[in-house]
Amino acid sequence: MKHVVIIGNGISGVTAARHIRKLSDAKITIVSGESKYFFSRTALMYVFMGHMKFEHTQPYENWFWKKNRIDLLEGYVSYIATDNKEVVLEDGSTIAYDSLIIATGSKPNKFGWPGQDLKGVQGLYSKQDLEQLEANAKESKHAVIVGGGLIGIELAEMLHTRKIPVTFLVREDSFWNKVLPNQESALINKEIRSNGIDLRLSTNLVEIVSDEQGRAKAVTTDKGETIACDIVGLTAGVRPNIDFLKKTKIDIGRGVLVNRFLETNCKDVYAIGDCAEQQEPIDERRAVEAVWYTGRMMGETVARTICGNPTQYKPGHWFNSAKFFDIEYQTYGWVWALPRENEARFYWEHASGKKSIHISFDKKTHEFIGINTFGIRLRHERFDSWLRQKAKVETVLEQLKDANFDPEFYAAHESEILEKFNRDFDANLRVAPKSWKRIFSKNQV
């Protein structure tokens, strides 16, 4: 019987296991040192905030694995002997495989900061990180978070709910402005500060200072400041968790290098999820994508290939979602931080500063390129359809109200949005509130 070994029990590895079981009778073993059972990593913050218990983050009952003949092995992998088709665990035991899937996810970045390994210094990625944060937060008087990404904003919200004062160090001059256009980045700056977070932009960590017991007591910054703290959250991004592969024959770059079939350079060895790196990026996507839904898609794709139906990984159109305290964010297609030469932009923001839309489209062809929304929920399937059909921005605007999850939004703000659109594009590009008809000219943008 064919034996498929999967290293990692995150969304990628578990999805691969489930679909291999649907398609075959292969023996399946999942190896993980983080936890025995699969859990939703994105739910960790809600466990800390008291909205759920850890067991609620496990989508499958414990009996699910035995019933579906998926063996769970707790342990860490130290080496992969690809010539012998063996996985070597840290305790010296080995597991033979016919097909191997590497799905080891990510781990927090560290950049050699003095004091980065002190007690009280941690990231936020694993179950162990959550447990460590629970211990660190018990008597905390002040926390410093380093890094302005999505994990950093989650950690800030988590600590804020425990009434722990937070100072947030962001090296950029506006939050997440390498990803978001200036308008949305400024909106998030205001939201962070409105929640009582001490947001310090254009500020870099220099050192984490230790007390006599080897615990963090302060940080110093490149502004010459010393900030007292007992928790330091390092959230300056993540990187593929692949250190154990450095002495193997498996080719690695930033992640495990794979082709479109998610195959590595070694026969019958695959990589999926956050740890996989496309040898050639797909369209405008990054070569490494640490995103939940792409990990799930990779798991489904590699399962078909391993079960005899070779399938290329095709993630489709880019989309993502996140939450910044009380503001939900969605993006479909591409709205770059800075518009490209062929792009025109339309931006509307509600007077509350908590709702906005930003649409990107081609100046000449009017093809819809992408949209960002804050505080507004939209239907994914509509935007996926428009992007697939290469719809005109006229079509998107005419039907935008149909893509909205919240009909009350357009009942309140439709005319305001249309009026601003008309003002922005003058008489050459008009939107009629009733008919939603537009008249474009060659020189409208």
C-alpha positions in Angstrom: 0.0 0.0 0.0 1.3 3.4 -0.9 2.4 5.5 2.1 2.0 9.3 1.9 3.8 11.2 4.7 2.8 14.8 5.4 5.0 17.0 7.5 2.9 19.7 9.1 -0.8 19.7 10.2 -1.8 23.2 9.2 -4.5 23.9 6.6 -2.3 22.8 3.7 -1.2 19.5 5.1 -4.6 18.6 6.5 -6.4 19.5 3.3 -4.0 17.3 1.3 -4.7 14.4 3.7 -8.4 14.8 3.5 -8.5 14.9 -0.3 -6.0 12.0 -0.7 -8.3 10.0 1.5 -11.3 10.9 -0.7 -9.4 9.8 -3.8 -7.4 6.7 -2.6 -6.9 4.0 0.0 -3.2 5.1 0.6 -1.8 5.0 4.1 -1.5 8.6 5.3 0.6 9.8 8.2 0.7 13.4 9.4 3.7 14.4 11.4 3.6 17.5 13.6 5.4 18.7 16.7 3.2 21.8 17.3 -0.1 20.0 18.2 -1.6 16.6 17.7 -4.8 17.8 16.1 -5.4 20.4 13.4 -6.7 23.8 14.6 -7.5 27.1 12.9 -4.5 29.3 13.3 -6.4 32.5 12.5 -8.6 31.8 15.6 -5.8 32.0 18.1 -6.4 35.7 18.8 -10.0 34.9 19.7 -8.9 32.3 22.2 -6.7 34.9 23.9 -9.5 37.5 23.9 -11.9 35.0 25.5 -14.3 34.6 22.6 -13.7 30.9 22.4 -11.8 28.0 23.9 -8.9 26.4 22.2 -10.9 23.2 21.5 -13.4 25.3 19.6 -10.6 26.1 17.0 -10.5 22.4 16.0 -12.9 21.9 13.1 -12.8 18.1 13.4 -13.7 15.9 16.3 -10.8 13.8 17.6 -12.5 10.6 16.3 -12.4 12.1 12.7 -8.8 11.0 12.1 -9.1 7.4 13.1 -12.4 7.0 11.2 -10.7 8.4 8.1 -7.6 6.3 8.6 -5.3 9.3 8.9 -2.5 8.5 11.4 -1.2 11.4 13.6 2.3 11.3 14.8 3.7 13.9 17.2 7.3 14.8 16.6 9.7 17.2 14.9 11.5 16.2 11.7 15.3 16.7 11.7 16.2 15.4 8.2 14.8 14.0 5.0 16.9 11.2 3.3 15.5 11.5 -0.2 17.7 8.8 -1.6 16.2 6.3 0.9 12.8 7.9 1.0 12.9 8.3 4.7 11.9 11.0 7.1 14.2 11.2 10.2 12.7 12.5 13.4 14.6 14.3 16.2 14.4 11.2 18.4 16.3 9.2 15.8 13.3 7.2 14.5 12.5 7.0 10.8 9.4 6.9 8.6 9.5 5.4 5.1 7.4 7.2 2.5 6.4 6.7 -1.1 5.2 10.3 -1.5 6.2 13.1 0.8 4.5 16.4 1.3 6.3 19.2 3.1 3.7 21.6 4.7 5.7 23.1 7.6 4.3 26.6 7.3 6.1 29.8 8.5 7.8 31.1 11.5 8.3 34.7 12.8 11.2 36.7 11.3 14.1 37.7 13.6 16.7 40.1 12.3 19.5 39.6 14.8 18.3 42.3 17.3 20.3 42.3 20.5 18.1 40.7 23.1 15.7 39.0 20.7 16.0 35.7 22.6 15.2 37.1 26.1 12.3 35.9 28.1 9.2 37.9 27.4 10.1 38.3 23.7 8.0 36.3 21.2 6.2 36.1 18.0 2.5 35.1 17.4 2.1 32.2 15.0 2.0 28.8 16.8 -0.1 27.2 19.6 3.1 27.5 21.7 3.2 31.2 21.0 -0.3 31.5 22.3 0.6 29.6 25.5 3.7 31.8 26.0 1.7 35.0 25.5 -0.8 33.8 28.2 2.1 33.4 30.6 3.7 36.7 29.6 0.5 38.7 29.9 -0.4 37.7 33.4 1.3 40.6 35.2 2.3 42.7 32.2 2.4 46.5 32.6 3.5 47.5 29.1 4.1 45.8 25.7 6.0 46.8 22.7 5.2 45.4 19.3 7.8 45.5 16.5 6.6 45.3 12.9 3.6 46.8 11.0 1.9 43.8 9.4 -1.3 41.9 10.0 0.1 39.8 12.8 1.2 42.9 14.6 -2.2 44.5 14.5 -3.8 41.2 15.8 -1.3 41.2 18.7 -2.1 44.8 19.5 -5.8 44.1 19.6 -5.3 41.0 21.8 -3.2 42.9 24.4 -5.5 45.9 24.2 -8.5 43.6 25.3 -6.4 42.7 28.4 -6.0 46.4 29.1 -2.2 46.2 28.6 -0.8 49.4 27.2 0.8 48.9 23.8 3.5 50.8 22.0 3.6 49.9 18.3 6.9 50.4 16.4 6.5 50.6 12.6 9.5 51.3 10.4 7.5 52.7 7.6 6.1 56.3 7.7 2.5 55.0 7.5 1.0 51.6 8.5 1.3 48.9 5.9 2.0 51.5 3.2 4.0 49.0 1.2 0.7 47.2 0.5 -2.0 49.8 0.9 -2.4 53.1 -1.0 -1.9 56.2 1.1 -5.6 56.8 1.8 -6.2 53.4 3.3 -2.9 53.4 5.2 -3.9 56.8 6.7 -7.3 55.4 7.6 -5.7 52.5 9.5 -3.3 54.8 11.3 -6.3 56.7 12.7 -8.1 53.4 13.6 -5.1 52.1 15.6 -4.6 55.4 17.5 -8.4 55.7 18.2 -8.1 52.5 20.1 -5.5 53.9 22.4 -2.4 52.3 20.8 0.8 54.3 20.9 1.6 54.0 17.2 5.1 55.3 16.4 5.9 55.5 12.7 9.3 55.7 11.0 10.7 54.0 14.1 13.1 51.0 14.3 14.0 48.7 17.1 17.7 48.9 18.1 18.0 46.7 21.1 15.9 44.7 23.7 17.3 45.4 27.1 17.5 42.6 29.7 16.9 42.7 33.5 19.0 40.7 36.0 16.8 37.6 35.4 17.3 37.5 31.6 13.9 39.0 30.9 13.0 41.9 28.6 12.6 45.2 30.6 12.8 47.8 27.9 13.6 48.5 24.2 15.7 51.2 22.6 14.8 52.8 19.3 16.7 54.6 16.5 15.0 57.8 17.8 17.2 57.6 21.0 14.2 56.5 23.1 14.1 53.9 25.8 10.6 52.4 26.3 10.0 50.3 29.4 8.1 47.0 28.7 7.9 43.4 29.8 6.5 41.9 26.6 8.1 42.4 23.2 6.1 41.1 20.2 8.3 40.5 17.2 5.8 40.6 14.3 8.0 41.8 11.4 6.7 39.3 9.0 7.2 35.5 8.7 9.5 33.3 6.7 9.1 29.7 5.5 9.9 27.1 8.2 12.5 25.1 6.3 15.7 25.2 8.3 15.7 21.4 8.7 16.0 21.1 4.9 19.3 23.0 4.6 21.5 19.8 4.5 19.2 17.8 2.3 19.1 17.4 -1.4 15.9 19.4 -1.7 16.4 22.7 -3.4 15.4 25.7 -1.3 15.4 29.4 -1.8 13.4 31.5 0.5 11.1 28.5 0.6 11.0 25.0 -0.8 11.3 25.5 -4.6 8.5 23.9 -6.5 7.1 23.9 -10.1 3.5 24.4 -11.1 2.7 20.8 -10.0 4.1 21.7 -6.5 6.9 19.2 -7.1 10.4 19.7 -5.7 13.6 18.7 -7.5 13.5 15.3 -5.6 11.2 12.6 -7.0 7.9 12.1 -5.1 8.6 15.1 -2.8 6.2 18.0 -2.8 5.8 21.3 -0.9 2.7 23.3 -0.3 1.4 26.2 1.8 3.5 29.0 3.4 6.8 27.0 3.0 6.5 26.6 -0.8 8.1 28.9 -3.2 7.1 29.0 -6.9 10.2 28.8 -9.1 8.5 31.4 -11.3 5.8 33.5 -9.7 2.3 33.1 -11.0 1.0 36.3 -12.7 1.4 39.2 -10.3 1.5 37.0 -7.2 4.5 36.6 -4.9 6.6 33.4 -5.2 5.8 32.7 -1.5 2.3 33.3 -0.3 1.5 32.9 3.4 -2.3 33.0 2.9 -4.8 30.6 4.3 -6.9 30.0 1.2 -3.9 29.4 -1.1 -2.6 26.8 1.3 -5.9 25.0 1.1 -5.9 25.2 -2.7 -2.4 23.8 -2.8 -3.5 20.9 -0.6 -6.4 20.0 -2.9 -4.1 20.3 -6.0 -1.3 18.1 -4.7 -3.7 15.4 -3.6 -5.0 15.0 -7.2 -1.4 14.8 -8.5 -0.4 12.2 -5.9 -3.5 10.2 -6.7 -2.7 9.8 -10.4 -4.2 13.0 -11.9 -1.3 15.4 -12.4 -2.8 18.9 -11.8 -1.2 22.3 -12.0 -1.6 24.8 -9.2 -3.8 27.6 -10.4 -4.8 30.0 -7.6 -6.9 32.2 -9.8 -7.5 35.9 -9.1 -6.0 37.4 -6.0 -8.2 38.2 -3.0 -7.6 38.5 0.7 -9.3 39.8 3.8 -8.3 41.0 7.3 -9.5 43.0 10.3 -8.0 46.1 11.8 -9.6 46.4 15.2 -13.3 47.2 14.2 -12.7 47.7 10.5 -12.9 44.8 8.1 -10.7 44.8 4.9 -11.3 43.0 1.6 -9.3 43.2 -1.6 -10.0 41.6 -5.0 -7.7 41.9 -8.0 -4.9 44.4 -7.7 -4.8 47.8 -6.0 -1.1 48.5 -5.6 0.3 50.9 -3.0 1.3 53.1 -6.0 -0.7 53.1 -9.2 1.0 51.9 -12.3 1.2 54.0 -15.4 -1.8 52.4 -17.1 -4.1 52.7 -14.0 -6.7 55.2 -13.0 -8.1 55.2 -9.5 -11.4 56.1 -7.8 -11.4 56.6 -4.0 -14.3 57.3 -1.7 -14.2 57.5 2.1 -17.1 58.0 4.4 -17.0 60.9 6.8 -16.7 58.5 9.8 -13.3 57.5 8.5 -14.2 53.9 8.9 -15.6 53.0 5.4 -14.0 53.3 2.1 -13.7 51.9 -1.4 -10.8 52.2 -3.8 -11.2 51.0 -7.4 -8.4 50.6 -9.9 -9.0 50.4 -13.7 -7.2 50.7 -17.0 -7.1 54.3 -18.3 -7.5 53.3 -22.0 -9.6 50.1 -22.0 -11.5 50.8 -18.7 -10.9 47.2 -17.7 -11.5 46.6 -14.0 -8.2 45.8 -12.2 -9.1 45.6 -8.5 -10.9 47.0 -5.5 -10.1 47.6 -1.8 -12.9 48.0 0.7 -12.8 48.9 4.3 -15.8 48.5 6.6 -17.9 47.1 3.7 -18.5 43.5 3.0 -18.7 42.4 -0.7 -19.5 39.1 -2.4 -16.4 37.3 -3.6 -18.1 35.5 -6.4 -19.1 38.7 -8.1 -15.6 40.1 -8.2 -14.1 36.8 -9.2 -16.6 36.8 -12.1 -15.8 40.4 -13.2 -12.1 39.8 -13.1 -12.4 36.5 -15.0 -14.5 38.2 -17.7 -12.2 41.3 -17.8 -15.3 43.4 -17.1 -15.2 47.2 -17.8 -15.2 49.4 -14.7 -18.6 50.7 -16.1 -20.1 47.2 -15.5 -18.6 46.9 -12.0 -20.0 50.3 -11.0 -23.4 49.6 -12.5 -23.7 46.4 -10.5 -21.6 47.2 -7.4 -24.7 47.4 -5.2 -25.5 43.8 -6.1 -22.1 42.7 -4.9 -22.6 44.3 -1.5 -23.5 42.1 1.5 -25.0 45.0 3.4 -27.9 46.5 1.5 -28.2 49.2 4.1 -24.8 50.5 3.0 -25.9 51.6 -0.4 -29.3 52.8 0.8 -27.3 55.3 2.9 -24.3 56.1 0.7 -25.1 55.4 -2.9 -25.7 59.0 -4.0 -22.6 60.2 -2.1 -20.4 57.7 -3.9 -21.8 58.5 -7.3 -21.5 62.3 -6.7 -17.8 61.9 -5.8 -17.2 59.8 -8.8 -18.7 62.4 -11.0 -16.7 65.2 -9.4 -13.4 63.2 -9.7 -13.8 62.5 -13.4 -15.6 65.7 -14.4 -18.1 65.8 -17.3 -16.2 63.3 -19.4 -17.0 60.3 -17.1 -20.5 60.5 -15.6 -22.5 58.2 -13.5 -26.3 58.6 -13.4 -27.7 57.7 -10.0 -30.8 56.0 -11.6 -29.7 54.5 -14.8 -26.0 54.1 -13.7 -25.1 54.9 -17.4 -21.6 56.2 -18.1 -20.2 58.1 -21.0 -16.5 57.8 -21.5 -14.3 60.0 -23.7 -10.7 59.4 -24.8 -9.4 62.0 -22.4 -11.4 61.3 -19.2 -8.3 60.4 -17.1 
